[in-house]
Amino acid sequence: MNKERQLRHLEFLSRENLKRHHHFDEEMYQYELLKIGDPKAIKESVKMLSSNLPGHISDDPVRNFKYLFVASITIATRAAISGGMDEETAYNISDMFILQMDNLTTVEQIKDLHKEMFTYFVQEMNKLQ
């Protein structure tokens, strides 16, 4: 199946199952809060990851949340750098959490680590203010 047909098929399944992704602004809000060190970022990140719209990129639930974790920490890292964090520090934080995540075996463990990751970034951004 070519890529265009695959995309149309996924769009069809989403419509049929009444599923959608988060709106861009909804998703980016948590990272804007993280960027300024606002603790509300933590609550927003938990809300977004726990919603019924986090994204479906693997049929294996653990693998799905691992992919979502990597996507999230990638954006969080860029938001922290944009907010003034030293690049190498931000990338090292990202690597540290991804290495931890790689050994997890349950969705709940991944969600807990995601919250810990957001908390860590927010605390570090607060130190920069």
C-alpha positions as a printed Julia matrix, in Angstrom:
129×3 Matrix{Float64}:
   0.0    0.0    0.0
   1.5    3.35  -0.95
   1.91   6.13   1.6
  -1.04   8.16   0.31
  -3.38   5.18   0.65
  -2.0    4.4    4.11
  -2.64   7.97   5.2
  -6.2    7.94   3.83
  -6.82   4.61   5.57
  -5.65   6.02   8.94
  -7.81   9.1    8.45
 -10.79   6.86   7.7
 -10.19   4.75  10.83
  -9.91   7.88  12.96
 -13.22   9.21  11.64
 -14.97   5.86  12.03
 -13.71   5.43  15.6
 -14.38   9.09  16.45
 -10.74   9.54  17.41
  -8.64  12.59  16.9
  -5.28  13.85  18.05
  -4.88  16.7   20.5
  -5.08  20.08  18.85
  -1.66  21.64  18.36
  -2.36  24.51  20.79
  -3.59  22.07  23.44
  -0.45  20.01  23.12
   1.99  22.93  23.05
   0.52  24.61  26.15
   2.34  22.19  28.49
   5.66  22.99  26.81
   5.09  26.74  26.98
   4.5   26.37  30.72
   7.61  24.21  31.06
   9.64  26.81  29.17
   8.91  29.43  31.84
   9.19  27.0   34.75
   5.49  27.1   35.63
   4.53  24.08  37.8
   1.17  23.93  35.98
   3.16  22.27  33.17
   3.32  19.09  35.25
  -0.45  18.9   35.71
  -1.0   19.66  32.01
   1.44  16.97  30.91
  -0.28  14.36  33.08
  -3.66  15.44  31.73
  -2.5   15.23  28.12
  -0.81  11.85  28.45
  -3.75  10.39  30.4
  -6.42  11.59  27.97
  -7.97   9.32  25.4
  -6.15  11.27  22.66
  -2.44  10.7   23.26
  -1.86   9.06  19.88
  -1.74   5.53  18.53
   1.62   4.69  16.99
   1.93   1.07  18.06
  -0.51  -1.73  18.77
   1.64  -2.68  21.75
   0.53  -0.35  24.6
   3.96  -0.23  26.28
   5.75   0.47  23.02
   3.1    3.09  22.16
   3.77   4.98  25.4
   7.53   4.65  24.96
   7.23   6.32  21.56
   4.99   9.02  23.04
   7.52   9.55  25.84
  10.37  10.07  23.37
   8.28  12.48  21.31
   7.33  14.42  24.44
  10.82  14.66  25.89
  12.13  15.79  22.5
   9.75  18.75  22.52
  10.34  19.39  26.25
  14.09  19.51  25.64
  13.68  22.08  22.86
  11.3   24.14  25.01
  13.84  24.17  27.85
  16.61  25.27  25.49
  14.33  27.95  24.07
  13.67  29.09  27.64
  17.37  29.53  28.33
  18.68  26.15  29.45
  22.17  25.25  28.29
  21.86  22.97  25.25
  24.22  20.27  26.47
  22.5   20.17  29.86
  19.08  19.83  28.22
  20.26  17.06  25.9
  21.9   15.21  28.8
  18.66  15.41  30.8
  16.83  14.01  27.79
  19.31  11.16  27.39
  19.15  10.37  31.11
  15.35  10.03  31.08
  15.21   8.12  27.79
  17.74   5.61  29.14
  15.55   5.15  32.23
  12.41   4.81  30.13
  14.0    2.21  27.91
  14.06  -0.29  30.79
  10.44   0.18  31.87
   7.9   -2.54  31.25
   4.48  -1.03  32.04
   2.44   1.92  30.84
   2.07   3.15  34.44
   5.84   3.18  34.94
   6.22   5.22  31.76
   3.51   7.68  32.82
   5.16   8.07  36.23
   8.54   8.71  34.63
   6.95  11.21  32.24
   5.61  13.16  35.21
   9.03  12.96  36.88
  10.67  14.22  33.69
   8.33  17.21  33.44
   8.85  17.96  37.12
  12.62  17.87  36.69
  12.58  20.2   33.69
  10.21  22.64  35.45
  12.44  22.71  38.55
  15.52  23.3   36.42
  13.79  26.09  34.51
  12.8   27.7   37.82
  16.45  27.73  38.86
  17.24  29.71  35.7
  14.67  32.42  36.44
